[in-house]
Amino acid sequence: MRVRSLVALFLCFLALCFFALSQQSSDGRKLVKKTDPDYPAIARKMNLGGTVKVVAVVSPEGAVKKVEPVGGSPVLIQAAEDAVAKWKFSPAESESREVIELHFNP
């Protein structure tokens, strides 16, 4: 009986954590202007592809203020950051954090 109570408590805790994380995610602002990343020459020579995940801090006016890498190949991250920094989003009431995945194919 005690184990079931602990499992139920743990599951409730997980549900609360997922709910809190969903509230912190971006509001899905509409992308107005998108610049594709330049495929780095060294990555092309290495036949390197993959996905780079970044978080863009977007101002209320829609300009990208900051790009923070979350994951991906170090060879591809700079190209992804440079491209996303040029993106423009629709205006909103407050600053937001947009999670973006860029796919690089050799």
N, C-alpha and C positions, 0 to 999 in steps of 0.2 A: 504494500500500500504506500509506503514511504517513497519507494522508487517512482511509482506512478505520479505522485505529487511533485516530486522533483522534476520529472520529465515534463509535466504539464507547465510548471513554473518556467522551465527553460524554454519551452516552445512559446510561451507568452512573451518572454524576454526577447526572443528572436523576432517575433512579429512586431514588437515595439521598435526594435532596431531597424528593421526593414522599412517600417512606416516613417521613422525619423529620417532615414537616408533618402527616401523618396521625396520628402518635403524639402530637402536641401538641394535636390537636383535642379537643373536649369528649367526655365519655363518654356523651353522650346521656341525661342524667338525665330521668326522667319528670316532666312538668309536672303539678303538683297543683292549682294555682290560677292562672287566667289572667284578666287584666283587659284588655278591648279598649281601644285608644287612642281618645281623643276626637278627632274630625276637626276641625282648627283652622278657625275661621270664615273667616280670610283665605284659606286654601287652598280652601275651598268657594266663596268669591267669585271666586277666580281659576280655578276649575274645575281645580285642581291635584291630580294623583294621582301615584302612584308607589310605589316600594319603598324602605323604610329598613332598612338592615342595622346591627345593633348586636351587641356582645359583652357578655354579662352575666357578671359575676364572682359566682359562687354559693358561699355558705358551706357547710360540711359539713352544717349543719342544714337547708339548703334555701332560706334567705333570700337575696335578691339584694342583694349588698353594693355593687355599682358597675355602672353601665351606660356603656359606651364606644361612641359612634357610629363606624361604619366607613364608611358611605356613605348617600347619599340627599339629598333636598331639605332645605335648612336650615329651610324652613317646616314640615316634617313631623317633623324629628328630635326636637324637644322633646316632642311628643305621644307619640312612640314611647318615648323614655326614661322619661317619667312613667308610662306603662302598664307597661313591663317591670319597673320598680322595685317594682311591687306584686305581681309574680308570685311564686309559691312552688313550689319543686321538691322532689322526694323527697330524703330524707337520703342522704348518701354518706360514705365514709371521709375524703375530703379535699375541699378547695376545687376548683371546676372553672370552666371558661370555656365558656359556651354561646353559640354563634353563632345569632342569631335574625334572621329577615326578617319585617317587617311590611308588609303591602300596604294602601295607601290608594287607594280608588276614589271619585271625586267623585260 
